[in-house]
Every structure is written in structure tokens, then in C-alpha cells.
Amino acid sequence: MDQGVESTATRTQTGRGRAIDADHLVSLRIRQRRIMLGLTQQHMAELIGVTYQQAHKYETGINRISAGRLYQIAQALGVEVNYFFEDLDASGGKRQPPEMMPQQRMLLELARNFANIPSRKHQEALCNMARVLADTVEKKDTAH
């Protein structure tokens, strides 16, 4: 075996494989949260004070994220730092996340579209409509 190439077994024994899993999970969670908030990568980059290219590298896992930068990202995305690690198991390995349900996909799309509505009045109207529809369903469910 080439001495310059580290085997998967060695990486796992040293914990490096688990670290890579954690890095990948953090990158994925950053991207998901950014999209949920309707932010572009450019806007995200501006919020955390880096270039678009750097923000892209953080999201794709090309560059690892320092603790200080992760804290900055968490603040920009309105979450606690532990949000990025919620899908890790106790040993530091990545749990297999459940497949995104169709309803979750629709919710992400709705959030993205909502953020792109330029009129605050239209956003409020949409919120009120969703509230009325939810109340109607809730009342129907409790009547049975």
C-alpha cells in the first residue's frame, strides 16, 4: 500500500472518518437552513463576511469550518450551534437521515418562494391564509 494514502480502516480507527462525517453533516445542515430561509449563497457570504466562493466551499464540504466561523454562521441562520450536529450519533458517526418527505420538500419550496415575494402585504396575506386553513382543518379534526 502507498504510504501517502491512508486506508479507510486507519481513518476510522483514528477518528478521522467520523470527523469527515461530522464535517459533511454540518455542511449539509448549513445548506438546508440557508435554503429554508430563502437566502442565496451570496447573501449568506455577506452575512458571515466571506466571499461567495468561500461560502460555497463551506456548504459543499470542500473547506472545513472553524468553531468561530460556525458560531457566526449559526447566528446568521438564527440557530444554536448544536443545530448543525443534531443528526450525529453518540460515537460521532453520522446517523442515516430519514428521506425527506414530500411535505418537507413542499415546505422548503414554500419557504423559498415566500422569501421571494417582494410585497410585505402579500406575505402577510399568505400567512393569514395559512393560519385560516390550519384552523379549519384543526376544527374539523376535533369535531370527530
N, C-alpha and C positions, 0 to 999 in steps of 0.2 A: 504494500500500500504506500502511496506517495505520502511523505511526511508532512507536506504542506496542506494536505486535505484531511480534515477532521471527520471521523466517522460519526454516523448518527448515534451509535451506541455511546461513543465518548461524549458527544454533546449532551445526551440525555443524562449520563452519569454525573457530569459536571454541572448540570442545571442550565446550561446554555440553551438547550432545546426548549425548556419551559420558559425561559426569558424571551425567546423568539416568539413563542405562542402568546405571551402576555403583550409583547410589543404589537403583534398583529391585531390582537383583540382591541387594544387601545386605539390603534389607527382606525379600525372599523367603527368603533363606537363614536369617535370624533366625527367621522364622515356622516354616520347616521344622524347624529344630533344636529350637525350643521344643516343637512338637508331638511330635517324635520322643522327647523326654524326658518327655512326658506332663504338661507344665506348662500351666496356664491363663494367659491374659494377665494376670489379676490377680496370680497368683503371680510371674510374670515381672516385673511392675511393682514388686512388693515387693522382689524380689531386687536390682533396679537402682536402687531409691529414687526412682521416679517414680509418677505417678498411672496408673490403668488407661487413662485416655484418652490419655495421652502414649505409653504402651507400644503402644497400638492404632495411633496415628499413625505411630510408628516402623515397625511391621510393614506398614502399608499404603502407606508411602512418602509420606504427607502431609507429615511433618516430616523434614528431613534430620537425620542423626545426626553429632554431633561426634566427633572422634577419641577424646577421653577417654571419652565415653559408649559408643562402640563397644568400647573396651577393657574397660569394665565389663560390657557385655553378653556379650562373649566369655568373660570369667571366669565369669559366671553360668551360661553354657551349656556350660562345660567344653571350649572350643575355643580355638585360636590365632586372632588377628585375621585372618590370611590366609585362614582357612576361608571367610570371607564373600566373598572375591574370586576363588575358585578357578575360576569359570566365565567370567572375563574374558579376552578375547584380548589379544595383545601391544599393540594400539593403544588399549586401554582400552574397546573396544566389547564388548558382551555377545555371547558365543557362544550360539548356539541350544542350550539344554539339551536333552538327549535326553528323549523322552517317558518318564514314569515307567512302569516295567514293572509288570505285575500283582504280581510278587513284592515289589517295593519298596513298593507300596501296602499289601500284606498286612503287611510288616514294620513300617510306620508304625502300622498299626492294632494290631498285636500289642504294640508298644511303648506305645501309648496305653492299651490295655486292661491291660497288665501293671502300669503305674504306678498304675492304679486299683484293683488288688487290695489290700485293706486288710491281709491277713494275710501277714506276712513268711514264715511257714512255707509258705503256698500259693505264694508267689513262688519260694521255693527249690525246691519240688516241681516247679514248671513248668520251672525252669532245668534240673533234673536230668533231667526227661523229654526236653527238647530235646536235651540232651547225649547221652542214650542213643540217641535216634532218629538223631542225626547220626552217632554212632559206628557204628550198624548199617548205615547207608547207605554210609559210608566203607569199612567192611569188605567189604560186598557189591561195591562198585566195584573194590576192589583184588584181589578174588578172580577177577575176569575177566581 
